[in-house]
Amino acid sequence: MKLIHLSDLHIGKRVNEVPMIEDQKYVLNQILNIIEHEKPDAVLIAGDVYDKSVPSTEAVELLDNFLCRLAKISNAVMVISGNHDSPERLAFGSRLMKGAKVHLAPVYNGKVEPICLPDAWGNVCFYLLPFIKPIHVKRWYSDEKVESYTDACKVAVANMNVDESCRNVLLTHQFVTGASTCESEEISVGGSDNVDASVFDAFDYVALGHIHGPQNIGSNNKLRYCGSPLKYSFSEAEHIKSVTIVNLGAKGELNLHAVPLKPRHDMRSVRGSFSDVMEHRVDVGMDKDDYVHVILTDEEDIPEAIGKLRLVYPNIMKLTYDNTRTRTNHVIDAAQDIQEKSPLELFDELYKQQNNQPMSDEQRTFVQKMIESIWEDNK
């Protein structure tokens, strides 16, 4: 059975305030061409379909068009929600879509029923597990120990009653311990959202989403992040984006290969003095339309640098300096933050960095009381 594994489309995403919708249309058309050529038995989309829980009209229209075209050229399409998606919104119309062989995972309700597809060796059973937190699982299994993300996934999988004599495939959107991350992913502080790979031992292939760099977890190929189809931060500049083709044979037979994707605009960093950057002395082989992060090493700021650079690099996204002043300021600022800001201010900044929004008044009150309680206990 041939499968195509996708994830982390992030439809509607903006990178450095630049909308990526045209780039996404371009790469999704490319993916449709690959699917039409490969003729898979199923297409698996492992979460973060949208970039926001309330997607834009453009994003909804693009996904609608993609799924309609996908349904015409694929025998089955299976989609789960990721941490960026609203599971309720993504699952809307799922019962109607089954008629078009598009299977959308419902909001997690404690049960995950398999979708079985036959081939020459019998059935392959697909389990669609959307992004879950411990609280989601604890709601349905209050008698179970569910304190960590590993606990949550372990309990969820145990209650699938997977028949290990069959070939089983899981779609899930979690951070499996050992995965290499980059800046554009939302990972919890201290790795609290890690899931141990052993939780997924019952499956012959695990189609993972959440991590943007394509990679296998462990020594075999059966736990796989296919990665995002586009580069969504400059930390991904060296990634080779691709589509993962999965071939399942008889029980225990698994082969993978990747088909590379070519973006509408590549993404890269250019580093050097202003004069070198303007004269193309540091960007050999670069397309002038690439998305660019320019890192200037001049000791003095260049007046109106971004405007001047845009004449040479029309798609410049970001400009920073790396010099004696910025390196010194970074160290001083970090020390001053710790010395001058209150614990509540530091916690508020960390919360905003991790959640892209400030704490509510209720949350701030709770944290302040917790800080005061800790101080009182330590007197």
ABEGO torsion letter per residue (X at the ends): XBBBBBBGAGBGBBBGGBBAAAAAAAAAAAAAAAAAAAGBABBBBBEGABABABBBAAAAAAAAAAAAAAAAABABBBBBBBAABBAAAAABGAAAAAAAGBBBBBBBAGBBBBBBBBBAAEBBBBBBBBBBBAAAAAAABAABBBABAAAAAAAAAAAAGBBAABBBBBBBBBBBBGBBBBAABBBBBGGAABBBAAAAAABABBBBBGBABBBBBEABAABBBAEBABBABAAAAABBBBBBBBBBBBBGBBBBBBBBBBBABBBBBBBEBAAAAAAGAAABGBBAABBBBBBBABABBBBGAAAAAAAABAABABBBBBBAAAAAAAAAAAAAAAAABBAAAAAAAAAAAAAGBBBBAAAAAAAAAAAAAAAAAAX
